[in-house]
Amino acid sequence: MSTITFPSDGRLKFNSELVHQLLLRNTPSSYELWPTDSSSLYTPTESCSCDVPSSSTGISGPYTTPVVSSSIPPSPSLTSPSFSGTLVLTTTNTFMTPSLDSKSSLNPTVGSGRLSLAGNTVCLGHGFDSSVDGLLVTIALSGLIGLFLWLFFALVRPRFRQVYGLREWFVQDSLRPKPLRPTLWAFLNPPVPMVPSISNAPTDPGESALADTRGFPSDEELSQRTLWFCFLMVLGWSILGLAAVLPLYIISIPCIAETAPTPRYLGGYSTLQDLSLLRVLLLLDNREVSTSSNTRVLEVVNGQDLKWRARVRIIIVAALLVVVGILPALVKILREYSKLIAFRRNWTDVQMQGKEMGLSSSLEFSAEPASSGTGTGRRRRQGRQWESSHHMFSQEDVGLEVDVLSLFTVVDTQRLSLLIEERDEILERLEIAEAKYIASFRMSTPEPSFVDLNLTPAGGTHGITHISRPRKLTGSSAGTRRRRGRNPANASSSLSPTSYVAPSSYYKLGIRGINGGRFADDDTRTSFTDSVNQRIVGTRFQEGSRSSMIFSRLPVGSLFRATTSVVLDAVPEPELELEPDAPIPDPRVHGPNYVARTTEDTTEPETLYSPGSEPTQLPSTRSDDDWVDVGREAPIDFRYSRTPTRASSIFRFVRRPKIFGPAPSEHRSTFPLRERAGTDPGEASSPGEEVPPHLRVQRSPPFVRPLTGLNHDELGAVYSEIRTWRTRLKTINEDIRLAQEEGYEAIVDGAHVKGWLLIGRGLQFLPGIQLIEGRAKEDVRWDILQQVVVAIAVTLLIGLISAAGLAVATSPDYAHYLPFFQSMARNNDFLTGLATVLAPSVAATLFILLAVLALHLSARLVGTISISAGQLVVIKAMFYVIVGIAVIGLIAAGALLYAFGALSRGERISETIADGSIYIAVLVLAIIVNIAVTSPALLILQPLRLRQVMRAERAARTPRQRFRATYPGAYNPLFPMACCTLAVTFASTFSVIFPLLGPPVVLLVFLTLVAHRFLIGYVYGRTRSQTGGLLQIWLLKRVASLLALQPILLGLILLSRRLWPEGSALAGVGVFIIVFVEVYTRLKERRKGRRGLNPVSQHALESFRKAARPNHPTVLDEESMSIVSSGRVVRTRGSFASVLDMMSMTLAVAPSQYQQHGPVPIPTETLDDLTATERAARTHPDAPPRLPPLPFTDHAEEMSRILFAPELIAPSPIVWLPNDSAGVARAEAQDLEHYHGLKVVIDVRSKDDVILRRRHHAS
């Protein structure tokens, strides 16, 4: 082997003829390797098969070497940029000479099969390698999926208003946003501010509360503002990378295919690395170049010295990074941080009036016992003790620094919680049964009309001929009865069933033809002659010939008789015989829940409509007349034809006859329609009510009938179910009331105490106080006090290591140590790109997504006392997992795997690791491309919630279930902030090192901003408390710290190349940013400590601490978890009766009255259907947009300032019934309230329903 060593002056000229002679010495004589001039190369004319190892292709063994037939000119001189440092040109007898074109730059392409010095590397602009193919497929696939998701959302959004338009109907009118334009893409630019303003926040506590509320944006809007500033930051970095840094990398710099060293075994560099810092770094390396790879190296080594050019450009890049990239972003972030700090101070001082909420655990105190225990309330000190203490603090009352305004004891309510849960289930069962019952009837009209078009789908027996229930035949007086007219309405009948599954108010006792019952004292029987004429011979069924002319006039199962001419004919309807004393109840007040009374007052007439006759006024009453409670007594038998007199109006009850099967609807009974509440019988309708057009031509008013295909036995079972759950609801209501009384007694006695909730000023100075930043009742976690956080970082790290290992499969010499990657390293084709770019990026994306979902699910396990604190813990965990594992861990894993060969050989370790940290940027780019369009689309589409709502709506059978199915989801900043954190972290790490990463990062943050804007404006309900931007302040602080990632990484890369000044300066800038941000934010967040209080407050706090935690040990009552000790210590001025007494004596506070509504607790948009059922009934997507306000205050509003456990103040639930046009629900509501003491509300579908409820409450 011959070697020529050149000095490292960078301006080398060498005689190619000498090199030619040296090459000929070590090669067969038939090989001619050099062209006749510098501008032409020769094609092979013959070849030989030789055993030559190919380092450039990674394929060993015999192969064909092309031979150039021409000779070399005497002394050609090839000039090209050279390598810096000492360049060693080695000639061996193992080489290949590819066929090259003179007009090309001799860079290998996949299409032509030409190979370069750096193995399988393809120079940028001369073809695609596997990484480019994989990236293009990733862009196309993720783009198509993302566009499909966005288009799908645009199409389904108007159709699912209960999911994507909640704030248009759920919240109050004053809080509803402006409606979107009726266009497909209106959600992209909704009438919601892109950047909510915080400059209008009031600073004067004397301003109106309304102005304060409007001037203070919510936490959701502050998150939108944070996303906007992150978008501006990544946009600036992207412009810097593409417009300023990328030209420095590619202009007058050879591509990596020309400058990279030849891999020893397999693999090569990615073409995408030509757009990274690696293209410049390779010019700084000292290495050997083998002529066995490519003759193009002879052109590279001649020319200018690019080492100093590369170093100058690196210095320019570092200066641009610090001056243009970091300093403006740092200044803007810290300025916004300062604005948010000032905003939060105004929020706490002006909006919250300096009041805080905190929880003190019972384990933090050891108090002395007293007979009164640990109670709740405001107790003023008596006698001299109060007077002296009041005199001591009288001058400080105006601006007390530590002022406890309210205190509530938290006791153990586990048993009560179980009872509440059981009652909720019972209430649901009752409402389901009532909904079944109400849905079993519908309104119909005598003549066909639009009312009959709304038919319920029939069951499986529809269309099958049925035999009607057998009826007993009764005697008749031919001379006094007329032919009964049948109701002409389709699928209806005026015959009443005898099973009493219909509303009892629909049964008219004075109507003839009703059978199935019997009056007690009426002995009228059918005569023998009539029995013979009726041909009752051993059966109640009579045979008829189908060929008879009257067969079509006698439907199967109808009531008929034999005439004197022995011809079967229908039984004529009995004429109406009215008894003036017949008790006819008012159908508007009696239903299946009606309880019979003994009074016989008949005060109001009722109109009876009979086909073919004039309306007849019948006596009726609103009072409790002679009616039967069908839930307790058997139905009445009305077999006799005549109405009994007053003397014989004693009913005899029999068992309900068994129904043999479902009968067709024409043989079902129909019932007169109830009149609307608020109008008296016989009176005209209200002026605002008009008879609908389809009812004006009816001979009789509408009536109610059972639905087609319903079995009366099934309806009877439903009624029995109503009675069962109604009884259980009344029983458990009483049990809960007694349990609540026991809870209040425990509060008074100081038993089962778990802690105390406090509201006041300066609570952070009290010992053992955990602040509730949400300052709302909904923010308190009544079920969790101490739990642990589940860690998932290890699983994510393992998954990302696997993805990184697959991504570097084609890197130089990596596959040599992992044989299962050798096939991909040899083939620089399309499938290799799918395996090394698309597959690992998808896997890494899924791992990150699963990690975020795991954090979301583990939020309930966080041991915090408030939801806002738990949310902040989860966001912090998400941030550190993404930054530490998904970014830093991924980069470190990729760099180490890339340097696997260098670590094995023990050479160029630092340089190879630095190159690996840049090489892995291709995987990072593919990950960002994967989520740039799809993640915001999934965020705005919310497929899991959409599926959940659709399934819940399909399964909902009651209005309460539908309300709960469409209840708005609370705002969860985890997912949008995870997208933002991932994008900002990758951008702050690679925006200058790999500028190609900028555009997808900008697209990701922008689309997240668009989706987030729509979600907070129209989808998310603000059912959780506000913190005044606490989460957003922390995020801005951490984003400012992320600015140090790129200077530190770039500094370490330069230090690996022995560029000590540049590397040290950049690393120092990164460390300075971290220290400066921490110091600056701590100074901004600094609050007055305990030493800053006045001496009076310090003395009070010390007294409270000594009283709450005495020096001598106390014995706690472990059974009751009370702070009451077992011993008694006599004090000169009495014992401390409770913690309230201790705080009152030491802190000298006077409690505010509960009637004085202060800013704390903060009101939210929470709507509990158990405590605010009236408001929930009006909250529906189909409800009228403008409803009159409720004339009363519901329980939720009355108890909004009481911070006892929800179970202690839970009221008896209100039964929520569906609305119907037939009036069955109204009758049920009246009966449940009047006879069973259960409050009922009807679902609101029109303004008339609201008026009815108002009248009902007014009465």
Secondary structure as the mmCIF struct_conf table of DSSP 4:
data_model
#
loop_
_struct_conf.conf_type_id
_struct_conf.id
_struct_conf.beg_label_comp_id
_struct_conf.beg_label_asym_id
_struct_conf.beg_label_seq_id
_struct_conf.end_label_comp_id
_struct_conf.end_label_asym_id
_struct_conf.end_label_seq_id
STRN STRN1 SER A 2 PHE A 6
BEND BEND1 SER A 8 GLY A 10
HELX_RH_AL_P HELX_RH_AL_P1 SER A 16 ARG A 25
TURN_TY1_P TURN_TY1_P1 ASN A 26 ASN A 26
BEND BEND2 THR A 27 THR A 27
TURN_TY1_P TURN_TY1_P2 SER A 29 SER A 30
STRN STRN2 GLU A 32 GLU A 32
BEND BEND3 TRP A 34 TRP A 34
BEND BEND4 THR A 36 ASP A 37
TURN_TY1_P TURN_TY1_P3 SER A 38 SER A 39
STRN STRN3 PRO A 44 ASP A 51
TURN_TY1_P TURN_TY1_P4 SER A 55 THR A 57
BEND BEND5 GLY A 61 GLY A 61
STRN STRN4 PRO A 62 VAL A 68
BEND BEND6 SER A 70 SER A 70
HELX_LH_PP_P HELX_LH_PP_P1 SER A 71 PRO A 73
BEND BEND7 PRO A 74 SER A 75
STRN STRN5 SER A 82 SER A 82
BEND BEND8 SER A 84 GLY A 85
STRN STRN6 LEU A 87 THR A 91
BEND BEND9 ASN A 93 ASN A 93
TURN_TY1_P TURN_TY1_P5 SER A 102 LYS A 103
BEND BEND10 SER A 104 SER A 104
TURN_TY1_P TURN_TY1_P6 VAL A 110 GLY A 113
STRN STRN7 SER A 116 SER A 116
TURN_TY1_P TURN_TY1_P7 LEU A 117 ALA A 118
STRN STRN8 GLY A 119 GLY A 119
TURN_TY1_P TURN_TY1_P8 ASN A 120 ASN A 120
TURN_TY1_P TURN_TY1_P9 LEU A 124 GLY A 125
BEND BEND11 HIS A 126 HIS A 126
HELX_RH_AL_P HELX_RH_AL_P2 SER A 130 VAL A 156
HELX_RH_3T_P HELX_RH_3T_P1 ARG A 157 ARG A 159
HELX_RH_AL_P HELX_RH_AL_P3 ARG A 161 TYR A 164
HELX_RH_3T_P HELX_RH_3T_P2 LEU A 166 GLU A 168
TURN_TY1_P TURN_TY1_P10 TRP A 169 TRP A 169
BEND BEND12 PHE A 170 VAL A 171
HELX_RH_3T_P HELX_RH_3T_P3 ASP A 173 LEU A 175
HELX_LH_PP_P HELX_LH_PP_P2 ARG A 176 ARG A 181
BEND BEND13 PRO A 182 THR A 183
TURN_TY1_P TURN_TY1_P11 LEU A 184 TRP A 185
HELX_RH_3T_P HELX_RH_3T_P4 ALA A 186 LEU A 188
BEND BEND14 ASN A 189 ASN A 189
BEND BEND15 PRO A 191 VAL A 192
BEND BEND16 MET A 194 VAL A 195
TURN_TY1_P TURN_TY1_P12 SER A 199 ASN A 200
TURN_TY1_P TURN_TY1_P13 PRO A 205 GLY A 206
BEND BEND17 GLU A 207 GLU A 207
HELX_RH_AL_P HELX_RH_AL_P4 ALA A 209 GLY A 215
BEND BEND18 PHE A 216 PHE A 216
HELX_RH_AL_P HELX_RH_AL_P5 ASP A 219 LEU A 240
HELX_RH_PI_P HELX_RH_PI_P1 GLY A 241 VAL A 245
HELX_RH_AL_P HELX_RH_AL_P6 LEU A 246 ILE A 250
TURN_TY1_P TURN_TY1_P14 ILE A 251 SER A 252
HELX_RH_AL_P HELX_RH_AL_P7 ILE A 256 THR A 259
BEND BEND19 ALA A 260 ALA A 260
HELX_LH_PP_P HELX_LH_PP_P3 PRO A 261 PRO A 263
BEND BEND20 ARG A 264 LEU A 266
STRN STRN9 GLY A 268 GLY A 268
HELX_RH_3T_P HELX_RH_3T_P5 THR A 271 LEU A 275
BEND BEND21 SER A 276 SER A 276
TURN_TY1_P TURN_TY1_P15 LEU A 277 LEU A 277
HELX_RH_AL_P HELX_RH_AL_P8 LEU A 278 LEU A 281
HELX_RH_3T_P HELX_RH_3T_P6 LEU A 282 LEU A 284
STRN STRN10 GLU A 288 SER A 290
TURN_TY1_P TURN_TY1_P16 THR A 291 SER A 293
TURN_TY1_P TURN_TY1_P17 THR A 295 ARG A 296
HELX_RH_AL_P HELX_RH_AL_P9 VAL A 297 VAL A 301
BEND BEND22 ASN A 302 GLY A 303
STRN STRN11 ASP A 305 ASP A 305
HELX_RH_AL_P HELX_RH_AL_P10 LYS A 307 LEU A 320
HELX_RH_PI_P HELX_RH_PI_P2 LEU A 321 ILE A 326
HELX_RH_AL_P HELX_RH_AL_P11 LEU A 327 ASN A 346
HELX_RH_PI_P HELX_RH_PI_P3 TRP A 347 GLN A 351
BEND BEND23 MET A 352 MET A 352
TURN_TY1_P TURN_TY1_P18 GLN A 353 GLY A 354
STRN STRN12 GLU A 356 SER A 361
HELX_RH_3T_P HELX_RH_3T_P7 SER A 362 GLU A 364
HELX_LH_PP_P HELX_LH_PP_P4 ALA A 367 PRO A 369
TURN_TY1_P TURN_TY1_P19 SER A 371 SER A 372
BEND BEND24 THR A 374 THR A 374
BEND BEND25 GLY A 377 GLY A 377
HELX_LH_PP_P HELX_LH_PP_P5 ARG A 380 GLN A 382
HELX_RH_AL_P HELX_RH_AL_P12 GLY A 383 PHE A 393
HELX_RH_3T_P HELX_RH_3T_P8 SER A 394 GLU A 396
BEND BEND26 ASP A 397 ASP A 397
TURN_TY1_P TURN_TY1_P20 VAL A 398 GLY A 399
BEND BEND27 GLU A 401 VAL A 402
STRN STRN13 ASP A 403 VAL A 411
HELX_RH_AL_P HELX_RH_AL_P13 GLN A 414 ILE A 438
TURN_TY1_P TURN_TY1_P21 ALA A 439 SER A 440
STRN STRN14 PHE A 441 SER A 444
BEND BEND28 PRO A 446 GLU A 447
HELX_RH_3T_P HELX_RH_3T_P9 PHE A 450 LEU A 453
BEND BEND29 ASN A 454 ASN A 454
HELX_LH_PP_P HELX_LH_PP_P6 LEU A 455 ALA A 458
TURN_TY1_P TURN_TY1_P22 GLY A 460 GLY A 463
HELX_LH_PP_P HELX_LH_PP_P7 ILE A 467 PRO A 470
TURN_TY1_P TURN_TY1_P23 ALA A 478 THR A 480
HELX_LH_PP_P HELX_LH_PP_P8 ARG A 483 ASN A 487
BEND BEND30 ALA A 489 ALA A 489
TURN_TY1_P TURN_TY1_P24 ASN A 490 ALA A 491
BEND BEND31 SER A 494 SER A 494
HELX_LH_PP_P HELX_LH_PP_P9 LEU A 495 PRO A 497
BEND BEND32 THR A 498 SER A 499
BEND BEND33 ALA A 502 ALA A 502
HELX_RH_3T_P HELX_RH_3T_P10 SER A 504 TYR A 506
TURN_TY1_P TURN_TY1_P25 LEU A 509 GLY A 510
TURN_TY1_P TURN_TY1_P26 ARG A 512 GLY A 513
BEND BEND34 GLY A 516 GLY A 516
STRN STRN15 GLY A 517 GLY A 517
STRN STRN16 PHE A 519 PHE A 519
BEND BEND35 ALA A 520 ASP A 521
HELX_RH_AL_P HELX_RH_AL_P14 PHE A 528 GLN A 534
TURN_TY1_P TURN_TY1_P27 ARG A 535 ARG A 535
BEND BEND36 VAL A 537 GLY A 538
BEND BEND37 ARG A 540 ARG A 540
TURN_TY1_P TURN_TY1_P28 ARG A 546 SER A 547
BEND BEND38 SER A 548 SER A 548
TURN_TY1_P TURN_TY1_P29 MET A 549 ILE A 550
HELX_RH_3T_P HELX_RH_3T_P11 PHE A 551 ARG A 553
BEND BEND39 LEU A 554 LEU A 554
TURN_TY1_P TURN_TY1_P30 VAL A 556 GLY A 557
STRN STRN17 PHE A 560 ALA A 562
TURN_TY1_P TURN_TY1_P31 THR A 564 SER A 565
BEND BEND40 VAL A 566 VAL A 566
STRN STRN18 LEU A 568 ALA A 570
HELX_LH_PP_P HELX_LH_PP_P10 VAL A 571 LEU A 576
TURN_TY1_P TURN_TY1_P32 PRO A 580 ASP A 581
TURN_TY1_P TURN_TY1_P33 PRO A 587 VAL A 589
TURN_TY1_P TURN_TY1_P34 PRO A 592 ASN A 593
BEND BEND41 THR A 598 THR A 598
STRN STRN19 GLU A 604 LEU A 608
TURN_TY1_P TURN_TY1_P35 PRO A 611 GLY A 612
BEND BEND42 SER A 613 SER A 613
STRN STRN20 THR A 616 SER A 620
BEND BEND43 ARG A 622 SER A 623
BEND BEND44 ASP A 626 ASP A 626
TURN_TY1_P TURN_TY1_P36 VAL A 630 ARG A 632
BEND BEND45 GLU A 633 GLU A 633
HELX_LH_PP_P HELX_LH_PP_P11 ALA A 634 PRO A 635
STRN STRN21 ILE A 636 ILE A 636
HELX_LH_PP_P HELX_LH_PP_P12 ASP A 637 ASP A 637
STRN STRN22 PHE A 638 PHE A 638
BEND BEND46 TYR A 640 ARG A 642
BEND BEND47 ARG A 646 ARG A 646
TURN_TY1_P TURN_TY1_P37 ALA A 647 SER A 648
STRN STRN23 PHE A 651 PHE A 651
STRN STRN24 PHE A 653 PHE A 653
HELX_LH_PP_P HELX_LH_PP_P13 ARG A 655 ILE A 659
BEND BEND48 GLY A 661 GLY A 661
HELX_RH_3T_P HELX_RH_3T_P12 SER A 665 HIS A 667
BEND BEND49 ARG A 668 ARG A 668
STRN STRN25 PHE A 671 PRO A 672
HELX_LH_PP_P HELX_LH_PP_P14 LEU A 673 ARG A 676
TURN_TY1_P TURN_TY1_P38 ALA A 677 GLY A 678
BEND BEND50 THR A 679 THR A 679
TURN_TY1_P TURN_TY1_P39 PRO A 681 GLY A 682
BEND BEND51 GLU A 683 GLU A 683
HELX_LH_PP_P HELX_LH_PP_P15 ALA A 684 SER A 686
TURN_TY1_P TURN_TY1_P40 PRO A 687 GLY A 688
HELX_RH_AL_P HELX_RH_AL_P15 PRO A 693 ARG A 696
TURN_TY1_P TURN_TY1_P41 VAL A 697 VAL A 697
BEND BEND52 ARG A 699 SER A 700
STRN STRN26 PHE A 703 PRO A 706
HELX_LH_PP_P HELX_LH_PP_P16 LEU A 707 LEU A 707
TURN_TY1_P TURN_TY1_P42 THR A 708 GLY A 709
HELX_RH_AL_P HELX_RH_AL_P16 HIS A 712 ASP A 749
TURN_TY1_P TURN_TY1_P43 GLY A 750 GLY A 750
BEND BEND53 HIS A 752 HIS A 752
STRN STRN27 VAL A 753 ARG A 761
HELX_RH_3T_P HELX_RH_3T_P13 LEU A 763 PHE A 765
BEND BEND54 LEU A 766 LEU A 766
TURN_TY1_P TURN_TY1_P44 PRO A 767 GLY A 768
STRN STRN28 ILE A 769 LEU A 771
TURN_TY1_P TURN_TY1_P45 GLU A 773 GLY A 774
BEND BEND55 ALA A 776 ALA A 776
HELX_RH_3T_P HELX_RH_3T_P14 LYS A 777 ASP A 779
STRN STRN29 VAL A 780 VAL A 780
BEND BEND56 TRP A 782 ASP A 783
BEND BEND57 LEU A 785 GLN A 786
HELX_LH_PP_P HELX_LH_PP_P17 VAL A 789 ALA A 791
HELX_RH_AL_P HELX_RH_AL_P17 ALA A 793 ALA A 807
TURN_TY1_P TURN_TY1_P46 VAL A 808 THR A 810
BEND BEND58 SER A 811 SER A 811
TURN_TY1_P TURN_TY1_P47 PRO A 812 TYR A 817
BEND BEND59 LEU A 818 LEU A 818
HELX_RH_3T_P HELX_RH_3T_P15 PRO A 819 PHE A 821
HELX_RH_AL_P HELX_RH_AL_P18 GLN A 822 ARG A 826
BEND BEND60 ASP A 829 ASP A 829
HELX_RH_AL_P HELX_RH_AL_P19 PHE A 830 GLY A 833
HELX_RH_PI_P HELX_RH_PI_P4 LEU A 834 LEU A 838
HELX_RH_AL_P HELX_RH_AL_P20 ALA A 839 LEU A 857
HELX_RH_3T_P HELX_RH_3T_P16 SER A 858 LEU A 861
BEND BEND61 VAL A 862 VAL A 862
BEND BEND62 ILE A 865 ILE A 865
STRN STRN30 SER A 866 SER A 866
HELX_RH_AL_P HELX_RH_AL_P21 ILE A 867 VAL A 881
HELX_RH_PI_P HELX_RH_PI_P5 ILE A 882 GLY A 889
HELX_RH_AL_P HELX_RH_AL_P22 LEU A 890 TYR A 898
TURN_TY1_P TURN_TY1_P48 ALA A 899 ALA A 899
HELX_RH_AL_P HELX_RH_AL_P23 PHE A 900 ARG A 905
TURN_TY1_P TURN_TY1_P49 GLY A 906 GLY A 906
BEND BEND63 GLU A 907 ARG A 908
HELX_RH_AL_P HELX_RH_AL_P24 ILE A 909 TYR A 919
TURN_TY1_P TURN_TY1_P50 ILE A 920 ILE A 920
HELX_RH_AL_P HELX_RH_AL_P25 ALA A 921 LEU A 941
HELX_RH_AL_P HELX_RH_AL_P26 PRO A 943 ALA A 955
BEND BEND64 THR A 958 THR A 958
HELX_RH_AL_P HELX_RH_AL_P27 PRO A 959 ALA A 965
TURN_TY1_P TURN_TY1_P51 THR A 966 THR A 966
HELX_LH_PP_P HELX_LH_PP_P18 TYR A 967 GLY A 969
STRN STRN31 ALA A 970 ALA A 970
HELX_LH_PP_P HELX_LH_PP_P19 TYR A 971 TYR A 971
TURN_TY1_P TURN_TY1_P52 PRO A 973 PRO A 973
HELX_RH_AL_P HELX_RH_AL_P28 LEU A 974 PHE A 990
TURN_TY1_P TURN_TY1_P53 SER A 991 ILE A 993
BEND BEND65 PHE A 994 PHE A 994
HELX_RH_3T_P HELX_RH_3T_P17 PRO A 995 LEU A 997
HELX_RH_AL_P HELX_RH_AL_P29 GLY A 998 PHE A 1014
HELX_RH_PI_P HELX_RH_PI_P6 LEU A 1015 VAL A 1019
STRN STRN32 GLY A 1021 GLY A 1021
BEND BEND66 ARG A 1024 ARG A 1024
BEND BEND67 GLY A 1028 GLY A 1029
HELX_RH_AL_P HELX_RH_AL_P30 LEU A 1030 LEU A 1042
TURN_TY1_P TURN_TY1_P54 LEU A 1043 ALA A 1044
HELX_RH_AL_P HELX_RH_AL_P31 LEU A 1045 SER A 1056
TURN_TY1_P TURN_TY1_P55 ARG A 1057 ARG A 1058
HELX_RH_AL_P HELX_RH_AL_P32 TRP A 1060 GLU A 1085
HELX_RH_3T_P HELX_RH_3T_P18 ARG A 1090 GLY A 1092
BEND BEND68 LEU A 1093 LEU A 1093
HELX_RH_AL_P HELX_RH_AL_P33 PRO A 1095 ALA A 1108
BEND BEND69 ARG A 1109 ARG A 1109
BEND BEND70 ASN A 1111 HIS A 1112
STRN STRN33 LEU A 1116 ASP A 1117
TURN_TY1_P TURN_TY1_P56 GLU A 1118 MET A 1121
STRN STRN34 SER A 1122 SER A 1125
BEND BEND71 SER A 1126 GLY A 1127
TURN_TY1_P TURN_TY1_P57 THR A 1132 ARG A 1133
BEND BEND72 SER A 1138 SER A 1138
HELX_RH_AL_P HELX_RH_AL_P34 VAL A 1139 LEU A 1147
HELX_LH_PP_P HELX_LH_PP_P20 PRO A 1151 GLN A 1153
TURN_TY1_P TURN_TY1_P58 TYR A 1154 GLN A 1155
BEND BEND73 GLN A 1156 GLN A 1156
BEND BEND74 PRO A 1159 PRO A 1159
BEND BEND75 PRO A 1161 PRO A 1161
HELX_LH_PP_P HELX_LH_PP_P21 ILE A 1162 PRO A 1163
BEND BEND76 GLU A 1165 GLU A 1165
TURN_TY1_P TURN_TY1_P59 ASP A 1169 THR A 1171
HELX_RH_AL_P HELX_RH_AL_P35 THR A 1173 ALA A 1177
TURN_TY1_P TURN_TY1_P60 ARG A 1178 ARG A 1178
TURN_TY1_P TURN_TY1_P61 PRO A 1181 ASP A 1182
BEND BEND77 ALA A 1183 ALA A 1183
BEND BEND78 PRO A 1185 ARG A 1186
HELX_LH_PP_P HELX_LH_PP_P22 PRO A 1188 LEU A 1190
BEND BEND79 PRO A 1191 PHE A 1192
HELX_RH_AL_P HELX_RH_AL_P36 HIS A 1195 GLU A 1198
TURN_TY1_P TURN_TY1_P62 MET A 1199 ARG A 1201
BEND BEND80 PHE A 1204 PHE A 1204
TURN_TY1_P TURN_TY1_P63 PRO A 1206 ILE A 1209
HELX_LH_PP_P HELX_LH_PP_P23 ALA A 1210 ILE A 1214
STRN STRN35 VAL A 1215 LEU A 1217
HELX_LH_PP_P HELX_LH_PP_P24 PRO A 1218 ASN A 1219
TURN_TY1_P TURN_TY1_P64 SER A 1221 ALA A 1222
BEND BEND81 GLY A 1223 GLY A 1223
HELX_RH_AL_P HELX_RH_AL_P37 VAL A 1224 HIS A 1236
STRN STRN36 VAL A 1240 ILE A 1242
BEND BEND82 SER A 1246 SER A 1246
HELX_RH_AL_P HELX_RH_AL_P38 LYS A 1247 ALA A 1258
#
